[in-house]
Amino acid sequence: MVIFSYIMKYKMRSTNSEQQLTKLQPGDTRVYTKVVTEDDFARFDDGLVHAVCSTFSLAQAAEWAGRLFVLHMKEEDEEGIGTHLIINHKSPAFMGEVVEITATLKDINGNTVICSFEARVGDRIVADGETGQKILKKEKLARLLAPRKL
């Protein structure tokens, strides 16, 4: 079960690759909340490693929290793509616990969106780090991501 919530304060749109007047500012936040399930456990091909939320699952949730900015910035013919992820996994999140991931806007530079994030269970910090995403035209992404002939 995933609980999804975010706080949308402002909206930014681009037209002809130029940003219109916006109220989005560094320091604005978006929040994504998830409940830890067995699907989030640390597993590899050789089986279960730990019955707690994996670093991989936290990284995916952190990217989604940052993507909440992208979803409100991109045009219909655009899409976001991840550029980098830094995650510092600091403590476990156990089955059934609610993890709240807060993405904080650090910078918008052209089509690049940089966010810091913090994941918490109550007062306990589970992870923190940074995500980066770019907003590109879907047509360009399709060309970049098309399978290459060998």
Phi and psi restraints in degrees (value plus and minus 20) as a CYANA .aco file:
   2 VAL   PHI    -136.2   -96.2
   2 VAL   PSI     107.9   147.9
   3 ILE   PHI    -119.3   -79.3
   3 ILE   PSI     105.2   145.2
   4 PHE   PHI    -133.2   -93.2
   4 PHE   PSI     105.0   145.0
   5 SER   PHI    -169.1  -129.1
   5 SER   PSI     127.6   167.6
   6 TYR   PHI    -174.1  -134.1
   6 TYR   PSI     138.7   178.7
   7 ILE   PHI    -126.5   -86.5
   7 ILE   PSI      93.8   133.8
   8 MET   PHI    -121.7   -81.7
   8 MET   PSI      89.9   129.9
   9 LYS   PHI    -113.9   -73.9
   9 LYS   PSI     -63.3   -23.3
  10 TYR   PHI    -159.2  -119.2
  10 TYR   PSI     143.0   183.0
  11 LYS   PHI    -150.4  -110.4
  11 LYS   PSI     118.9   158.9
  12 MET   PHI    -145.4  -105.4
  12 MET   PSI     115.4   155.4
  13 ARG   PHI    -146.3  -106.3
  13 ARG   PSI     131.8   171.8
  14 SER   PHI    -135.8   -95.8
  14 SER   PSI     126.2   166.2
  15 THR   PHI    -154.9  -114.9
  15 THR   PSI     110.0   150.0
  16 ASN   PHI      30.8    70.8
  16 ASN   PSI      23.0    63.0
  17 SER   PHI      42.7    82.7
  17 SER   PSI      -7.9    32.1
  18 GLU   PHI    -136.0   -96.0
  18 GLU   PSI     115.0   155.0
  19 GLN   PHI     -97.8   -57.8
  19 GLN   PSI     113.6   153.6
  20 GLN   PHI     -99.9   -59.9
  20 GLN   PSI     149.9   189.9
  21 LEU   PHI     -71.1   -31.1
  21 LEU   PSI     111.9   151.9
  22 THR   PHI    -157.4  -117.4
  22 THR   PSI     136.5   176.5
  23 LYS   PHI    -125.6   -85.6
  23 LYS   PSI     -19.4    20.6
  24 LEU   PHI     -84.2   -44.2
  24 LEU   PSI     111.3   151.3
  25 GLN   PHI    -156.2  -116.2
  25 GLN   PSI     130.7   170.7
  26 PRO   PHI     -72.2   -32.2
  26 PRO   PSI     116.4   156.4
  27 GLY   PHI      84.3   124.3
  27 GLY   PSI     -38.9     1.1
  28 ASP   PHI     -83.9   -43.9
  28 ASP   PSI     129.9   169.9
  29 THR   PHI    -146.5  -106.5
  29 THR   PSI     136.3   176.3
  30 ARG   PHI    -153.3  -113.3
  30 ARG   PSI     124.9   164.9
  31 VAL   PHI    -144.5  -104.5
  31 VAL   PSI     112.0   152.0
  32 TYR   PHI    -140.7  -100.7
  32 TYR   PSI     111.3   151.3
  33 THR   PHI    -139.7   -99.7
  33 THR   PSI     113.3   153.3
  34 LYS   PHI    -157.6  -117.6
  34 LYS   PSI     131.2   171.2
  35 VAL   PHI    -119.6   -79.6
  35 VAL   PSI     110.9   150.9
  36 VAL   PHI     -90.4   -50.4
  36 VAL   PSI     107.2   147.2
  37 THR   PHI    -142.2  -102.2
  37 THR   PSI     156.5   196.5
  38 GLU   PHI     -79.3   -39.3
  38 GLU   PSI     -50.4   -10.4
  39 ASP   PHI     -83.3   -43.3
  39 ASP   PSI     -40.5    -0.5
  40 ASP   PHI    -108.9   -68.9
  40 ASP   PSI     -28.3    11.7
  41 PHE   PHI     -83.2   -43.2
  41 PHE   PSI     133.7   173.7
  42 ALA   PHI     -94.3   -54.3
  42 ALA   PSI      93.0   133.0
  43 ARG   PHI    -156.5  -116.5
  43 ARG   PSI     127.5   167.5
  44 PHE   PHI    -151.4  -111.4
  44 PHE   PSI    -196.6  -156.6
  45 ASP   PHI     -77.2   -37.2
  45 ASP   PSI     -47.6    -7.6
  46 ASP   PHI    -109.6   -69.6
  46 ASP   PSI     -13.0    27.0
  47 GLY   PHI      96.9   136.9
  47 GLY   PSI    -187.3  -147.3
  48 LEU   PHI     -88.5   -48.5
  48 LEU   PSI     112.5   152.5
  49 VAL   PHI    -119.6   -79.6
  49 VAL   PSI     -71.9   -31.9
  50 HIS   PHI    -162.9  -122.9
  50 HIS   PSI     120.5   160.5
  51 ALA   PHI    -109.0   -69.0
  51 ALA   PSI      32.9    72.9
  52 VAL   PHI    -158.8  -118.8
  52 VAL   PSI     147.9   187.9
  53 CYS   PHI     -81.0   -41.0
  53 CYS   PSI     107.3   147.3
  54 SER   PHI     -97.6   -57.6
  54 SER   PSI     139.5   179.5
  55 THR   PHI     -81.0   -41.0
  55 THR   PSI     -59.4   -19.4
  56 PHE   PHI     -78.2   -38.2
  56 PHE   PSI     -66.9   -26.9
  57 SER   PHI     -85.1   -45.1
  57 SER   PSI     -59.7   -19.7
  58 LEU   PHI     -84.1   -44.1
  58 LEU   PSI     -59.0   -19.0
  59 ALA   PHI     -82.9   -42.9
  59 ALA   PSI     -62.8   -22.8
  60 GLN   PHI     -82.6   -42.6
  60 GLN   PSI     -62.4   -22.4
  61 ALA   PHI     -86.5   -46.5
  61 ALA   PSI     -57.6   -17.6
  62 ALA   PHI     -84.6   -44.6
  62 ALA   PSI     -62.4   -22.4
  63 GLU   PHI     -83.2   -43.2
  63 GLU   PSI     -58.9   -18.9
  64 TRP   PHI     -84.7   -44.7
  64 TRP   PSI     -62.0   -22.0
  65 ALA   PHI     -79.3   -39.3
  65 ALA   PSI     -63.8   -23.8
  66 GLY   PHI     -87.6   -47.6
  66 GLY   PSI     -53.6   -13.6
  67 ARG   PHI     -84.5   -44.5
  67 ARG   PSI     -43.1    -3.1
  68 LEU   PHI     -79.2   -39.2
  68 LEU   PSI     -50.5   -10.5
  69 PHE   PHI     -89.1   -49.1
  69 PHE   PSI     -65.8   -25.8
  70 VAL   PHI     -79.0   -39.0
  70 VAL   PSI     -62.2   -22.2
  71 LEU   PHI     -78.4   -38.4
  71 LEU   PSI     -49.3    -9.3
  72 HIS   PHI    -117.0   -77.0
  72 HIS   PSI     -23.9    16.1
  73 MET   PHI    -123.2   -83.2
  73 MET   PSI     -53.5   -13.5
  74 LYS   PHI     -95.2   -55.2
  74 LYS   PSI     132.0   172.0
  75 GLU   PHI    -104.2   -64.2
  75 GLU   PSI     151.1   191.1
  76 GLU   PHI     -82.0   -42.0
  76 GLU   PSI     -50.4   -10.4
  77 ASP   PHI    -113.6   -73.6
  77 ASP   PSI      -2.5    37.5
  78 GLU   PHI    -143.4  -103.4
  78 GLU   PSI     142.6   182.6
  79 GLU   PHI    -169.3  -129.3
  79 GLU   PSI     135.2   175.2
  80 GLY   PHI    -113.0   -73.0
  80 GLY   PSI     132.3   172.3
  81 ILE   PHI    -162.0  -122.0
  81 ILE   PSI     116.6   156.6
  82 GLY   PHI     -87.8   -47.8
  82 GLY   PSI     122.3   162.3
  83 THR   PHI    -136.3   -96.3
  83 THR   PSI     -51.8   -11.8
  84 HIS   PHI    -182.0  -142.0
  84 HIS   PSI     140.0   180.0
  85 LEU   PHI    -168.3  -128.3
  85 LEU   PSI     107.1   147.1
  86 ILE   PHI    -140.4  -100.4
  86 ILE   PSI     106.3   146.3
  87 ILE   PHI    -154.2  -114.2
  87 ILE   PSI     112.1   152.1
  88 ASN   PHI    -134.0   -94.0
  88 ASN   PSI      83.9   123.9
  89 HIS   PHI    -105.6   -65.6
  89 HIS   PSI      94.7   134.7
  90 LYS   PHI    -126.4   -86.4
  90 LYS   PSI     -48.7    -8.7
  91 SER   PHI    -177.4  -137.4
  91 SER   PSI     141.6   181.6
  92 PRO   PHI     -96.7   -56.7
  92 PRO   PSI     133.1   173.1
  93 ALA   PHI    -139.7   -99.7
  93 ALA   PSI     103.5   143.5
  94 PHE   PHI    -114.6   -74.6
  94 PHE   PSI     140.9   180.9
  95 MET   PHI     -67.7   -27.7
  95 MET   PSI     109.9   149.9
  96 GLY   PHI      66.9   106.9
  96 GLY   PSI     -32.0     8.0
  97 GLU   PHI     -95.7   -55.7
  97 GLU   PSI     129.5   169.5
  98 VAL   PHI    -115.4   -75.4
  98 VAL   PSI     100.8   140.8
  99 VAL   PHI    -124.0   -84.0
  99 VAL   PSI     105.5   145.5
 100 GLU   PHI    -127.2   -87.2
 100 GLU   PSI      98.8   138.8
 101 ILE   PHI    -126.7   -86.7
 101 ILE   PSI      96.6   136.6
 102 THR   PHI    -125.2   -85.2
 102 THR   PSI      97.7   137.7
 103 ALA   PHI    -115.4   -75.4
 103 ALA   PSI     112.5   152.5
 104 THR   PHI    -136.5   -96.5
 104 THR   PSI     104.4   144.4
 105 LEU   PHI     -85.6   -45.6
 105 LEU   PSI     100.9   140.9
 106 LYS   PHI    -115.9   -75.9
 106 LYS   PSI     -62.8   -22.8
 107 ASP   PHI    -181.2  -141.2
 107 ASP   PSI     123.9   163.9
 108 ILE   PHI    -142.2  -102.2
 108 ILE   PSI      98.1   138.1
 109 ASN   PHI    -148.3  -108.3
 109 ASN   PSI      79.4   119.4
 110 GLY   PHI      44.6    84.6
 110 GLY   PSI    -138.0   -98.0
 111 ASN   PHI    -119.4   -79.4
 111 ASN   PSI      -7.3    32.7
 112 THR   PHI    -124.2   -84.2
 112 THR   PSI     111.7   151.7
 113 VAL   PHI    -139.9   -99.9
 113 VAL   PSI     102.0   142.0
 114 ILE   PHI    -135.6   -95.6
 114 ILE   PSI     110.4   150.4
 115 CYS   PHI    -150.1  -110.1
 115 CYS   PSI     123.9   163.9
 116 SER   PHI    -113.1   -73.1
 116 SER   PSI     141.5   181.5
 117 PHE   PHI    -165.3  -125.3
 117 PHE   PSI     137.7   177.7
 118 GLU   PHI    -160.0  -120.0
 118 GLU   PSI     110.2   150.2
 119 ALA   PHI    -128.3   -88.3
 119 ALA   PSI     110.1   150.1
 120 ARG   PHI    -153.0  -113.0
 120 ARG   PSI     128.9   168.9
 121 VAL   PHI    -136.3   -96.3
 121 VAL   PSI      84.7   124.7
 122 GLY   PHI      42.7    82.7
 122 GLY   PSI    -146.9  -106.9
 123 ASP   PHI    -107.5   -67.5
 123 ASP   PSI     -28.1    11.9
 124 ARG   PHI    -106.0   -66.0
 124 ARG   PSI     107.6   147.6
 125 ILE   PHI     -99.3   -59.3
 125 ILE   PSI     102.5   142.5
 126 VAL   PHI    -113.3   -73.3
 126 VAL   PSI     -59.7   -19.7
 127 ALA   PHI    -180.7  -140.7
 127 ALA   PSI     139.4   179.4
 128 ASP   PHI    -168.0  -128.0
 128 ASP   PSI     151.4   191.4
 129 GLY   PHI     141.0   181.0
 129 GLY   PSI    -170.6  -130.6
 130 GLU   PHI    -167.3  -127.3
 130 GLU   PSI     125.4   165.4
 131 THR   PHI    -146.1  -106.1
 131 THR   PSI     131.7   171.7
 132 GLY   PHI    -152.0  -112.0
 132 GLY   PSI     119.6   159.6
 133 GLN   PHI    -161.5  -121.5
 133 GLN   PSI     130.2   170.2
 134 LYS   PHI    -135.9   -95.9
 134 LYS   PSI     128.5   168.5
 135 ILE   PHI    -125.6   -85.6
 135 ILE   PSI     100.4   140.4
 136 LEU   PHI    -146.8  -106.8
 136 LEU   PSI     139.9   179.9
 137 LYS   PHI     -83.7   -43.7
 137 LYS   PSI     119.8   159.8
 138 LYS   PHI     -78.4   -38.4
 138 LYS   PSI     -57.3   -17.3
 139 GLU   PHI     -81.0   -41.0
 139 GLU   PSI     -63.0   -23.0
 140 LYS   PHI     -85.8   -45.8
 140 LYS   PSI     -63.5   -23.5
 141 LEU   PHI     -80.9   -40.9
 141 LEU   PSI     -61.1   -21.1
 142 ALA   PHI     -79.6   -39.6
 142 ALA   PSI     -61.4   -21.4
 143 ARG   PHI     -85.9   -45.9
 143 ARG   PSI     -64.4   -24.4
 144 LEU   PHI     -86.0   -46.0
 144 LEU   PSI     -54.4   -14.4
 145 LEU   PHI    -119.6   -79.6
 145 LEU   PSI     -16.5    23.5
 146 ALA   PHI     -85.7   -45.7
 146 ALA   PSI     120.3   160.3
 147 PRO   PHI     -78.1   -38.1
 147 PRO   PSI     119.2   159.2
 148 ARG   PHI    -114.0   -74.0
 148 ARG   PSI     120.6   160.6
 149 LYS   PHI     -98.6   -58.6
 149 LYS   PSI     117.0   157.0
